[in-house]
Amino acid sequence: MRKKIIAGNWKMNMTPSKAVELVNTLKPLVVNEDVDVVFCVPAIDIIPAIEAAKGTNIQIGAENMYFKDSGAYTGEISPAMLADAGVKYVIIGHSERREYFAETDETVNLKILKAFEHGLTPIICCGESLKQREQGITLDWIRMQIKIAFQNVTAEQAASAVIAYEPIWAIGTGKVATTAQAEEVCAAIRACIAEIYDADTAETIRIQYGGSVSASSAPELFVQPNIDGGLVGGASLKPDFGKIVNYNK
Ligand code: PGA
């Protein structure tokens, strides 16, 4: 049985002092032993958030990293820094990074390989635009993203990874994919992993849905056979995140 994983993606929100306040507000609300709970926070909030989350079930993740260990890359943050700070998860290839910061499937692949080298678990984002959905190429597009993302990744590493399926048209729009749409793509992603690796790897890897997840949509989404939790943006900054984490209570 795969354990559910529900991650907040704070994006570019919360100053360090606000981050501590938010962790303190949410920590009694996000207790659910059936779920791995992760808060992916801005780089500057990582250390105070880890401090504030000590002794709780909350794990702190990063929203991005570079694909080198160290060096002359002004402004970037390395996986060694994240690992040393106590980070376990890192979002890789969010559609906002692809759109505004020129990330490509190739850099996503390099980052995934580097994350594993440092013992970090990547939360690997994929998703189609509205135009691609209307063109009927959603599954082809997602399969291509997955195949490039997992190049040179071993089966053992892949089994430990998390994939977040996030249709771009559903992010921050309040327009959540239907349960059937989300399940269809998550099932196709699992089939693609089985094709690249084997049935065991596909059965083990965890696949999240993301895009306008709310307390009202979470219960139906997260019980689908191929949806193992969610990546939650806007609603992860509010007490409602507690309801999302406790979708099964
Ligand atoms: P949203 O963001 O929940 O605000 O739509 C999800 C995400 O971008 O990860």
Residues whose N, C-alpha, C, O or C-beta is under 5 A from the ligand:
A	BS01	PGA	N9 A170 I171 G172 T173 G210 G211 S212 V213 L231 V232 G233 G234
